[in-house]
Amino acid sequence: MQIYFPIKVLDNIIFVKIFKCMQERILIIGSSGQIGTELVIELRKIYGNENVIASDIRPSCDAVMQTGPFENLDILDEELLRNIVKKYKVTQVYLLAALLSATAEQNIELGWKLNMRSHSHVLDLAKDGLIKKIFWPSSIAVFGPTTPRENTPQYTIMEPNTVYGITKQAGERWNEYYFNKFGVDVRSIRYPGLIGWKSAPGGGTTDYAVEIFHKAITDGEYESFLSENTSLPMMYMPDAIRATIELMESPSNNVKIRSSYNVAGFSFTPKRLSEEVAKHIPNFKMSYKPDFRQEIADSWPSSIDDTHAKNDWGWELKYNLEKMTSDLMINLKEKYKKFHNEQKNTDIQ
Ligand SMILES: NC(=O)c1ccc[n+]([C@@H]2O[C@H](COP(=O)([O-])OP(=O)(O)OC[C@H]3O[C@@H](n4cnc5c(N)ncnc54)[C@H](O)[C@@H]3O)[C@@H](O)[C@H]2O)c1
């Protein structure tokens, strides 16, 4: 008999098999980054603090470090990875350690090595029967300049021209290969650019859409490294975290695509975002000085078709540009206010 119980993931109720949930031990690799920080916090609410092990080569924020286990893990050290998996009897791995698009372009050897080796180390854990399920994120960077840019389909021409995109495309092929040949239960999403306020972005081409909010509040102005009319697909972090957990909780039969799923988010240009920010920060000024990241952005889709994710595992977007900006502004202004008050108190002492 399967018993399901409801859990709340970022204001949404999803149903999880009760016994399964109690038995899971989850290892998050690269947990101190933009996505990992928020994912650890959400997964600990569902599975219990002790059952979600954070790991990275650098420490995380207090909300992660003080609520549950943390391991210093360089994912390139396969022996240490295996020891940690055995020590905690890990059943699921979320692999988030990677060099992102802009950073990988500046260190192509490390980009290739880190993104590929980390992936095969984790896939082999499942092949060898040590873990049961893997989440590995892909990206819209799998597409390239020859891909149709508007409403980019799930299945289309994929000729990425960045080292990051090449590793993501190779990773998707690896996923499908390990699923077909060895029955590895690996699940994946092609994230668009992700925007959150809890943690800093890690060197991607869409980072401008996070930086703008901080600079708007602190300086009242921002210089964008992408040109004003560069339209890219983006997603607010609560939606991205929910998509990830919903995909991982879906019955295996519903996960029909094992390479990686398109998820759309919403698309906007730096100019459109600056207009939205200006509604919350009067006199906000935006200027544009495109750098090397412009070429990367120009090779990516401007919007995505995610029909397969909707049909297969019921994916549904909650936030649009307006809703995201309002929510983000409230939270970020509060965060800066708290920070200033703490600084003031320290000065007085
Ligand atoms: N953030 C986005 O907009 C976005 C979009 C598409 C895909 N993704 C993918 O999602 C994943 C996570 O992205 P993110 O934005 O959280 O990245 P991030 O750069 O913020 O975090 C990555 C983390 O990996 C850690 N790390 C680096 N080398 C490591 C090593 N050798 N061993 C262990 N940890 C190591 C870093 O310290 C960092 O904390 C990546 O695979 C990325 O490609 C992110």
The ligand as an ORCA input file, in Angstrom:
! r2SCAN-3c Opt
* xyz 0 1
  N      21.741     29.975    -11.397
  C      21.250     29.868    -12.625
  O      20.707     30.836    -13.187
  C      21.353     28.546    -13.369
  C      20.751     28.435    -14.634
  C      20.876     27.245    -15.321
  C      21.519     26.161    -14.746
  N      22.082     26.282    -13.518
  C      22.812     25.130    -12.971
  O      22.432     24.870    -11.622
  C      23.558     24.394    -10.887
  C      23.782     25.258     -9.654
  O      23.913     26.594    -10.067
  P      24.121     27.797     -9.037
  O      23.592     29.006     -9.692
  O      23.662     27.424     -7.679
  O      25.721     27.885     -9.083
  P      26.704     28.611     -8.019
  O      27.946     28.944     -8.757
  O      25.992     29.670     -7.281
  O      26.994     27.404     -7.019
  C      27.831     26.317     -7.335
  C      28.468     25.814     -6.059
  O      29.370     24.752     -6.405
  C      30.483     24.855     -5.531
  N      31.630     24.156     -6.107
  C      32.499     24.605     -7.037
  N      33.460     23.693     -7.266
  C      33.176     22.643     -6.455
  C      33.817     21.385     -6.215
  N      34.951     21.034     -6.856
  N      33.262     20.540     -5.333
  C      32.119     20.895     -4.662
  N      31.498     22.073     -4.821
  C      32.022     22.933     -5.722
  C      30.739     26.349     -5.388
  O      31.494     26.631     -4.235
  C      29.308     26.875     -5.327
  O      28.868     27.023     -4.001
  C      24.743     24.382    -11.875
  O      24.853     23.104    -12.447
  C      24.303     25.361    -12.930
  O      24.892     25.069    -14.170
  C      22.028     27.461    -12.826
*
